[in-house]
Amino acid sequence: MTDSSITAHSLAALWLALGRRLAVAAGALAALVSLFADAPVWVAALRGTLTLAAVLATVRAGRALLARSAAAGPAARGGKPNA
């Protein structure tokens, strides 16, 4: 049987990869919706860029919290350490 435990490093890498894709999709959607609302192209591009930056910042903050909680260890969170 293989060990299928998820380490904090693999979870952080997965979170970052998923977050980047989500940020690109959200930015493109924001720009597209702006264009459908008859906004100028530069406004649509700006909205898409700002959405991309906001989602990326949120993802990176979540990754930092994940890394910090993993560094604290299960004993610091009140759980039993894995043997």
matplotlib code that plots the C-alpha trace (Angstrom):
import matplotlib.pyplot as plt

x = [0.0, 1.3, 1.5, -1.1, -0.7, -0.7, 2.2, 2.0, 4.4, 2.3, -0.9, 0.7, 1.9, -1.5, -3.2, -0.9, -1.4, -5.1, -5.2, -3.2, -5.6, -8.5, -7.0, -6.5, -10.1, -11.5, -9.5, -10.6, -14.2, -14.1, -12.7, -15.2, -18.2, -16.9, -16.7, -20.3, -21.3, -20.0, -17.0, -13.9, -11.2, -8.8, -11.3, -12.0, -8.3, -7.8, -10.7, -9.3, -5.9, -7.2, -9.2, -6.2, -4.1, -6.7, -7.3, -3.5, -3.0, -5.7, -4.2, -0.7, -2.1, -3.8, -0.6, 1.3, -1.3, -1.1, 2.7, 2.5, 0.0, 2.1, 5.2, 3.5, 3.0, 0.0, 1.1, 0.8, -2.7, -3.8, -3.6, -1.4, 1.7, 1.7, 4.0]
y = [0.0, 3.4, 6.4, 8.9, 11.5, 15.1, 17.2, 20.9, 21.5, 19.6, 21.2, 24.7, 24.0, 22.7, 25.7, 28.1, 26.3, 26.3, 29.9, 31.1, 29.4, 30.9, 34.3, 34.2, 33.0, 35.7, 38.4, 37.3, 37.1, 40.5, 42.0, 40.2, 41.3, 44.9, 44.7, 43.3, 46.3, 48.6, 49.8, 51.0, 48.4, 50.2, 50.1, 46.4, 45.6, 47.6, 45.8, 42.5, 43.4, 44.6, 41.4, 39.3, 41.1, 40.9, 37.1, 36.5, 38.5, 36.5, 33.2, 34.2, 35.3, 31.9, 30.1, 32.1, 31.1, 27.5, 27.5, 29.2, 26.7, 23.8, 25.2, 25.5, 21.7, 19.7, 20.0, 23.8, 23.5, 21.1, 17.9, 14.8, 14.7, 12.0, 9.1]
z = [0.0, -0.8, 1.5, 0.3, 3.0, 1.8, 3.1, 3.8, 0.9, -1.7, -0.4, -0.7, -4.2, -5.2, -3.6, -5.5, -8.9, -8.5, -7.3, -10.3, -12.7, -10.8, -10.9, -14.7, -15.2, -12.9, -14.6, -18.0, -17.0, -15.4, -18.6, -20.7, -18.6, -18.8, -22.6, -22.7, -20.6, -23.3, -21.3, -23.3, -23.9, -21.5, -18.7, -19.3, -19.3, -16.1, -14.4, -15.5, -14.2, -10.9, -10.5, -11.3, -8.8, -6.1, -6.5, -6.6, -3.4, -1.7, -2.9, -1.7, 1.7, 2.0, 1.1, 3.7, 6.4, 5.3, 5.6, 8.9, 10.3, 9.0, 10.6, 13.9, 13.9, 15.2, 18.9, 18.8, 17.4, 20.2, 18.2, 18.5, 16.4, 13.7, 14.4]

ax = plt.figure().add_subplot(projection="3d")
ax.plot(x, y, z, "-o")
ax.set_aspect("equal")
plt.show()
